[in-house]
Amino acid sequence: MKSGRAHGRRGLLRGLGLGKYEAAFRENEIDETVLPSLTHEKLKELGVTALGHRLKLLDAIAALR
């Protein structure tokens, strides 16, 4: 099941053109169960420094709910 979660995370990031963050999400064990808890501040901690990238991610996460 873990690989399915990783695939979903990769798919989300790649689908948004943000695949460069895959390693940070993997290293911090961010999967679909944690995604809804992400905030602007937490994304910054993960290294997502560009505001536009954070907004894209948060919008996509909200759409998954």
Contacts in CASP RR format, 6 or more apart in sequence:
PFRMAT RR
TARGET T0000
AUTHOR 0000-0000-0000
METHOD contacts of the structure
MODEL  1
MKSGRAHGRRGLLRGLGLGKYEAAFRENEIDETVLPSLTHEKLKELGVTA
LGHRLKLLDAIAALR
2 31 0 8 1.000
5 31 0 8 1.000
5 32 0 8 1.000
5 33 0 8 1.000
6 26 0 8 1.000
6 31 0 8 1.000
8 32 0 8 1.000
9 22 0 8 1.000
9 25 0 8 1.000
9 26 0 8 1.000
9 30 0 8 1.000
9 31 0 8 1.000
9 32 0 8 1.000
9 35 0 8 1.000
10 19 0 8 1.000
10 22 0 8 1.000
12 35 0 8 1.000
12 57 0 8 1.000
12 60 0 8 1.000
12 61 0 8 1.000
12 64 0 8 1.000
13 19 0 8 1.000
13 21 0 8 1.000
13 22 0 8 1.000
13 25 0 8 1.000
14 22 0 8 1.000
16 56 0 8 1.000
16 57 0 8 1.000
16 60 0 8 1.000
18 48 0 8 1.000
18 53 0 8 1.000
18 56 0 8 1.000
18 57 0 8 1.000
21 46 0 8 1.000
21 47 0 8 1.000
21 48 0 8 1.000
21 53 0 8 1.000
24 30 0 8 1.000
24 46 0 8 1.000
24 47 0 8 1.000
24 48 0 8 1.000
25 46 0 8 1.000
28 46 0 8 1.000
30 38 0 8 1.000
30 46 0 8 1.000
32 64 0 8 1.000
35 61 0 8 1.000
35 64 0 8 1.000
36 61 0 8 1.000
36 64 0 8 1.000
36 65 0 8 1.000
38 57 0 8 1.000
38 58 0 8 1.000
38 61 0 8 1.000
39 58 0 8 1.000
40 54 0 8 1.000
40 58 0 8 1.000
43 53 0 8 1.000
43 54 0 8 1.000
43 57 0 8 1.000
43 58 0 8 1.000
44 54 0 8 1.000
48 54 0 8 1.000
48 57 0 8 1.000
END
